Amino acid sequence: WVAPRAMDPEVRVSVTTFWSVVVYVANSLIFLSMGLLFGLSRLLSYAGLIALVAVVMTLGRAIFVYLHRPLSSPGTSRLPDSWYNVIAISGIRGAIPAVLAISLLTTPTGLPAPILDAIVATVFGVAFVSIIAGNLVAVWYVRRRFGRSES
């Protein structure tokens, strides 16, 4: 990787911080748009579908992480199993699917309104559940597995 040799450490920290703020602002705008374009009450009518899709996506992520574990670190340097568990249970990010769902609301697609509502509600609901539940479970697991650091 060229960056360690091409930039001073202070410049690298500044660039990384800048892009982290840009990503944070972009994600905030995306999720604010979600809330403005699609009411929370509509999500509740699709709670069963949202739960089903969230479970299937979490299982799919876990299967992907564990099946690719042998390929992720060839040679002698292997990540501890507990790190793979953290990767598998961490929240699935939803910014790109949310943008695609928002575009379904703002462009003519020819899809019937109930189908559009189900797609958009499922995307927003799964993103919400993943961010909240996935991060809560990940924090619980990390504290249980690695101990809690008092700062």
Disulfide bonds with the S-S distance in Angstrom:
none
